[in-house]
Amino acid sequence: MQNQANQTDTQGRDPEMDEELADVLTTISVVSKRLAKKLTTLSQQEKEKGGKPDGQNE
């Protein structure tokens, strides 16, 4: 019965929409990786300058 449910889930799907969704998710992943690298770099720069972590400039 579970196998039948899986088959009907994919029958009405649009392959173009699936590809577009995959592209969007890939783009989000790439941008997230870039942001993580920038945050790491900024954090290291703050540590080298003796700044407070997490942007606490008080």
Backbone bond lengths (Angstrom), bond angles and torsions (degrees), N, CA, C in turn:
res aa  C-N    CA-C-N  psi(-1)  N-CA   C-N-CA  omega(-1)  CA-C   N-CA-C  phi
1 M - - - 1.453 - - 1.527 110.58 -
2 Q 1.321 117.21 -39.73 1.466 120.94 178.39 1.530 110.43 -62.96
3 N 1.335 117.18 -38.99 1.454 121.57 179.73 1.528 110.54 -61.10
4 Q 1.304 117.33 -40.51 1.459 121.63 179.42 1.528 110.63 -64.30
5 A 1.312 117.85 -39.73 1.462 121.60 179.06 1.526 110.38 -63.68
6 N 1.325 117.61 -40.30 1.460 121.17 179.11 1.521 111.62 -64.49
7 Q 1.320 117.72 -37.34 1.457 120.86 -179.95 1.527 110.64 -67.38
8 T 1.301 118.40 -41.11 1.464 120.03 -178.93 1.524 111.41 -71.99
9 D 1.331 117.44 -25.49 1.462 120.15 178.05 1.523 111.31 -66.05
10 T 1.313 118.14 -31.90 1.464 121.01 -175.51 1.524 113.09 -96.79
11 Q 1.314 118.73 -14.38 1.461 120.60 -175.47 1.530 111.87 -66.59
12 G 1.296 118.72 -39.32 1.450 121.18 -176.51 1.514 113.89 -90.73
13 R 1.310 118.15 8.29 1.466 121.33 -176.37 1.517 110.44 -82.83
14 D 1.322 114.46 145.48 1.462 121.50 178.26 1.526 108.68 -95.43
15 P 1.327 118.28 117.16 1.469 120.73 -178.18 1.533 112.49 -58.96
16 E 1.315 118.15 -33.66 1.465 120.78 178.66 1.520 111.20 -66.43
17 M 1.322 116.02 -39.59 1.467 119.91 178.03 1.528 110.26 -67.49
18 D 1.323 116.72 -38.75 1.465 120.36 177.32 1.524 110.53 -61.56
19 E 1.338 116.27 -42.59 1.462 120.17 179.64 1.526 110.73 -66.44
20 E 1.321 116.98 -40.84 1.463 120.03 178.41 1.527 110.96 -64.60
21 L 1.323 116.61 -40.53 1.459 120.47 178.04 1.528 110.56 -63.51
22 A 1.319 116.92 -41.79 1.462 120.80 177.78 1.526 110.32 -61.99
23 D 1.327 117.33 -40.05 1.466 121.24 178.58 1.525 111.35 -64.31
24 V 1.319 116.39 -42.33 1.464 120.47 179.28 1.520 110.65 -64.10
25 L 1.318 116.91 -44.41 1.463 120.32 179.50 1.529 111.52 -64.94
26 T 1.325 116.96 -36.89 1.456 120.63 176.80 1.529 110.41 -64.72
27 T 1.320 116.63 -42.78 1.464 121.06 178.67 1.519 111.00 -62.38
28 I 1.314 117.33 -42.74 1.463 121.23 177.60 1.526 109.88 -60.29
29 S 1.312 116.37 -41.50 1.460 120.56 179.38 1.525 111.82 -62.93
30 V 1.336 116.35 -43.69 1.464 120.77 -179.51 1.526 110.46 -63.87
31 V 1.324 116.80 -44.86 1.459 120.77 -179.61 1.525 110.37 -65.29
32 S 1.316 117.22 -40.42 1.467 120.81 178.30 1.517 111.12 -61.31
33 K 1.323 116.73 -40.96 1.463 120.79 179.20 1.523 110.43 -63.79
34 R 1.332 117.09 -42.54 1.464 120.59 178.82 1.523 111.39 -63.25
35 L 1.327 116.24 -43.18 1.466 119.84 178.69 1.521 111.31 -63.50
36 A 1.323 117.01 -40.19 1.461 120.70 178.96 1.527 110.63 -62.54
37 K 1.334 116.83 -41.07 1.462 120.06 178.23 1.524 110.85 -64.27
38 K 1.339 116.47 -41.19 1.466 119.95 179.81 1.526 110.61 -65.08
39 L 1.321 116.68 -41.63 1.462 119.89 178.72 1.522 111.30 -64.33
40 T 1.323 116.46 -39.34 1.464 120.42 177.68 1.519 110.50 -63.28
41 T 1.327 116.03 -43.81 1.459 120.68 179.28 1.524 110.93 -62.52
42 L 1.321 116.65 -45.41 1.467 120.40 178.83 1.522 111.52 -62.62
43 S 1.323 115.93 -40.81 1.460 120.00 179.17 1.523 110.94 -62.72
44 Q 1.316 116.82 -42.00 1.460 120.64 178.99 1.526 110.70 -66.28
45 Q 1.322 117.19 -38.44 1.460 120.51 178.94 1.528 110.73 -64.48
46 E 1.316 115.76 -40.42 1.472 120.35 178.51 1.527 110.40 -63.67
47 K 1.325 116.84 -41.00 1.467 120.34 179.53 1.526 110.65 -64.67
48 E 1.327 116.28 -39.22 1.462 120.31 179.72 1.531 111.39 -66.92
49 K 1.332 116.31 -33.36 1.461 120.97 179.89 1.528 111.68 -83.13
50 G 1.318 116.38 -11.32 1.466 120.22 -178.32 1.517 111.94 83.74
51 G 1.308 117.20 18.17 1.465 121.11 179.43 1.505 111.71 -73.36
52 K 1.308 115.03 168.49 1.462 119.86 178.95 1.528 109.28 -81.85
53 P 1.337 118.17 145.83 1.468 121.46 -179.96 1.520 111.87 -68.80
54 D 1.302 115.67 160.43 1.466 124.17 175.47 1.522 112.86 60.98
55 G 1.283 118.78 28.48 1.449 121.13 174.46 1.511 114.65 70.15
56 Q 1.308 117.49 19.86 1.468 120.49 179.79 1.514 108.90 -83.92
57 N 1.319 115.66 98.92 1.462 121.01 -176.19 1.515 113.41 -100.70
58 E 1.273 117.22 21.76 1.452 119.80 -177.29 1.512 111.88 -79.99
